[in-house]
Amino acid sequence: MGRRGQRSMARHRVTLLSGGAALIAGALTLTGCTASSHSSPASSSKPPASSAGRLGGGASPSDASGLQADYVRTIKSVLPSVVLIRTSKDLGSGIVFDSKGDIVTNDHVVGSAKSFTVTPSGSATSLTAKLVGAYPPDDLAVIRVSKPDGLKPATFADSKKAQVGDIVLAVGNPLGLASSVTNGIISAVGRTVSEPQGGDSPGATLPDTIQTSAAINPGNSGGALVNLAGQVVGIPTLAATDSQLGGGAAPGIGFAISSDIVKDIATQLVAHGKVTNSHRAALGVRVATVAGPNGQSGGVGILSVEPGGGAAKAGLTAGEVITAVNGTPTPSEQDLAAVLANLSPGKTVSVKVTQTDGTTRTVKVTLGSLPG
């Protein structure tokens, strides 16, 4: 099973392949949701018991007004905990993590910047912030404002309790429109998705994400996906785009990093400035995708082996090509990353490789921990 209490359910993987290959139903790709800093704005807990049954076709006006009141109450509660983050290149969103001025956001929002301008919701005054630490494999980072007075820390949900069908709101700053809110439901849990490389972002494979129908647009990255109890269930990070529509948004398909992972990684970054326990499995190799005889991705070539790591102890060597891990084919780096993302350090798995002479062999490797 995967890490951090992932559910006992079938995993669904959405991955971005090289060359603009299609996704899901043959047409979707994923994109991070930062916006250009020069863009102009355009002209879990379950919901409280009082909300139950209000979405059916037979909902009464009083039910509808009660649900509306829940929305209004939740938005008023959450907005003070969501901020606008600007760098010299991009803009995105962030969530106030604690009373010390720590703000958690996406690593791809931070990019290579070390200093930031932070604007709290409903404020005309901007604050300066510095980078505390970042962890690209989980696409998370923490920055800290120098004067945290007036910032309200968010309340984080136990994302393991999030269910398909839960009503959620995405709160952030899409296209620079501060304090914008969209609504939807949790469409799926436990997704493994790969975000592309681009700009200052190295890309990442993210396990246990939450899929939502709430609209996620450029500038939403790093913001809050919240339930009607006003708790953060995730950080919106990726939106699907439809290549058949010229790369336009695929409505209602977005992904958020689960709050359990956010809390874990952000707490370590605040305490140490780095991640000391990633909870993510690693083989202990440096790799690159290699082409097969047909010119397509044919496996993951080992460039080097980390001394003392699981691969080294199992006898894997540079030049060999990994073609499967734990019984799952690994034709590319992203496929290998997706397999490892749902395995735990300490687990012993089979690794099938093609040797330099063309013969194949299978070895047992005890997985190590991805460095922080």
Secondary structure, DSSP 8 states (H G I E B T S, - for coil): --STT--SS--EEE---GGG---TTTTEEEEE--EETT----------GGGTTTTSTT--HHHHHHHHHHHHHHHHHHGGGEEEEE-SSEEEEEEE-STTSEEEE-HHHHTT-SEEEEEETT-S--EEEEEEEEEGGGTEEEEEES--TT----EE--GGG--TT-EEEEEE-GGG-TTEEEEEEEEEEEEEEEE--BTTB--EEEEEEEEE-S---TT-TT-EEEETTSEEEEEEEEEEEEGGGTSEEEEEEEEEEEHHHHHHHHHHHHHHSS-S----EE-SEEEEEEE-TTSSEEEEEEEEE-TTSHHHHHT--TT-EEEEETTEE--SHHHHHHHHHTS-TT-EEEEEEE-TTS-EEEEEEE-EE---
